[in-house]
Amino acid sequence: MIKRVQALFEREPRINLHRYPIQLRFSGEDLILEGETEHIAAKKLALELAASVPGVGRIVDRLKVAPAQRMSDAEIRDYIYRALIQEPAFYTCGVSARVKGENEILGEFVPGPGGHIHGDIEDGVVILNGQVPSLSHKRLAGVLAWWVPGSRDVVNGLEEVPPQKDSDDEITDAVRMVLEKDPFVRADQIRVSTAHSVVTLEGVVSSEPAKQMAEFDAWYIFGVDKVVNKLEVEA
């Protein structure tokens, strides 16, 4: 099964095993993926491809994404705290963050009317816990954590209260919202649709980096299983 997974990785052009090798091993019936991927798309595609191999059961995700900028956990904590408190959607939400294992905490644990978000940062991984009023808030908080230049992974454990039923329309709305907040893409140039948690992006963008960034934004969103990028770069 490991050879089958490796063969799928080799055939996927967005997974660069030569520069970013992925280690595969079994622990009991669990397949463990470890290593650093070039970007979020490579990480998510590796998990999807591994899960598609017959006989593979539970997958343990220990993949990290190569950060855009190497940052200390304290720098990541400061960055994500500022991002959350400056986001209008979280003005009524209590926000706090700390480096895991240390006593210093930015903000307070006291929940606001809009809930509470707490971030623990360990080895570049951002772990989000707390309660927020909707799935849109949960997804936005996760994307803001991914946008921190030093983030290597985001574990989104936020709960929406009251519980909300997810849907393709919810995912589509979240993708549109994130694209509108991203200063590096023109959201009005991009059409978004979702079917069975697979997001499709269509339209015309100004550059190859803008095309890639729009795709990454969709991958960052909690609940997205796959992204089909049909964006075209204008001549």
N, C-alpha and C positions, 0 to 999 in steps of 0.2 A: 504493500500500500504506500509506503514511503517513496518507492521508486515511481509509482504512478503520480503521486502528488508532485514530486520533483520534475517529472516530465511536463506536467501542466504548467508549472512555473516557468520552465524553459521556453515554452511556446508563447507565453504572454509577454508582448513587447514592453509593457510598462513595469514588469518586474525584472530588475537588473541584478541577477544573482551574482554576477562576477564582481560588481562593485559593492553590492549590499547582500551578502549571503544570508540565507535563512536556514537555521538549524531545525531539523525535524526529529522528534523522538517520541516513543510511546512510554507512558507511565500507566501500567495496567491497560485499560481500554481507551484511555485518553490520549489524543494526539496533541503534543505540545509544539507550538511554533515559537521560536525565539530568534531574535536578531533585530536589525535596524533596517527599515525600508527607506527608499528614496523620498517618498511622499505618501500622503494619505490614501491615494488611489491604489498604490502598490500594496499597502497594508490590507485594505478592504478586499482587494481582488485575491490576495493570497489566502485570506480566510474563506472566501467564497469558493475558490477552486479546491481547497483542501476538503471542504465539506461536501463537495460534489462527488468525491471518489467513493464508490461502493465499499461498504465495510467500515468506513471511518465513522466513529461514534461522536463522542463529545470532543470539542476542540478547546484547548487551553490557549488563550491569546496572550503571549508575552512579547509580541512585536511592538517595537517603538518606531516612531518616525524621526528621520534625521531633522533636527531643528533648523529653521532658517537662520537662527543666530544662537550661538552657545550662551546660555544664561545660567546663573546660579539659581537654586531653588528660592532664595530670598528675593531675587530680582523678579522671578516669575510670579511669586506671591504678591509683590507690590504692583506689578503690571496688571494682574487679573483683578485685584481689589479695585484699582482705579477704573478699569474697564466696566466693572459691574456697577459701581456707585455712580458712574457718569452716564449710564444707559437709562433713558427715561422710563423704559418698561419696568425698571426695578427701583424707582424712586420710593415706593411704599414698602419695599422689601428690606429686611435686615440682611446685612452682608458682613461676613468675616472671612479671614483667610490666615493660614499659618503654614510654616514649614513643618512637615510631620516630624514629631519627636522633639520639637522645641516649644517653649512656653509662650514666646511672644506671639500675640494675635493682633492682626489689624482688624478694627471694627469690633462689634459686639455680637454675642450669640443671641441677643434679644430679638425675637421675631417681630416684624412690622405687620401692618394690615395686609400686605401682599405676600407674607410668608418670610422665609429666611433661607439664604444660601450660604453654605460654608465650604470653603475650598481647602483641601489638604494637598500640599505639594511635596512630592518625594521623588528624587532622581529625575526631575523633568516631567513627571506624570502628575496631572491635575485630577484630583478626586473630588467630585461635587456631591454634596449631600444637603438635605434640607427639604423644604416644602415650598412649592410655587403654585399660583392659581390656575395654571393651564399648561397643556403640552407645548404651546408656542413659547411660553416663558422657559420651560425646561430646555427646549431645543436652542433658543437664543443664547441662554447661559452657556450651553455646551460649545456653541460656535465661538462665542467670545473667548472661551478658554483655549480653543484651538488656534485662534488668531494671535495668541501671545507668541512672539517669535521663538521663544525657547521651549515651547511645549513639545513634548515627545509623545504624549498620549493623553487622552481625556476619558475618564471613567465617570459617566453621568448617572449618579444614583439619586437624582432629584425626584421627588414624588409630586404629582399634581393633585391638589386637594380643592374640590372633590375629584375623585377619579374620573377620567375622561376617555371615552372610546376613541381610539385612533382610526384614521382613514386615509385614503389616498389624497382626498381633498385637503386634509390637515397638513399632510406632507408638502403638497404643492404650495399651500399658503406660506408654510415655513420657508421653503426655498426662495419664494419671491421676496419675503421679508428680508432674508439674509442678503440676497443679491442687491436689494435696495440700500442696505446699510454698508455694503462693501464699496469703498471709494475707488477701487481699481477696476470695477466693471460698470457697464451701462445697463442697468436692469431693464430699461425700456426697449432695449434691442433684443431681449431674450424671452422666448416663449417657454413656459414650463408646463409639463404634464406628468402625471404619475399613474402607473397601473401596477397593482400588486407590489407596491413599495419600490418599484423601479422608476427612477426619475429620468425623463428625457428632456434635454435642452436643445432648442432650435433657435435659429436666428443668425444675425450677422454681427460680429464683434470687430473691434479695431485692430487687434493684434493677437498673436499666438499666446503670449502671456495672459492676456485677458480671457482667452478661451480656456486656458488651463485653470486659471483662478476661479472661473465660474463653475467648472467641474469640481474642483476641490471644495468649494463652498457647499455644493450639494452633498458630497461625500461626508462632510463634517456633521451633517444633520442626523440626529438620533432617529433610528427607524428606517433609514434608507438602506436598501439591500444592494442596489446597483445603480449606476449612472450611465446613461447612453448619451454621449456628447456628439450632437449633430451640428454644433455651431460652425459657421463658416467665417473665415477671416476675410474682411473686405480687401479688395485689391488696392 
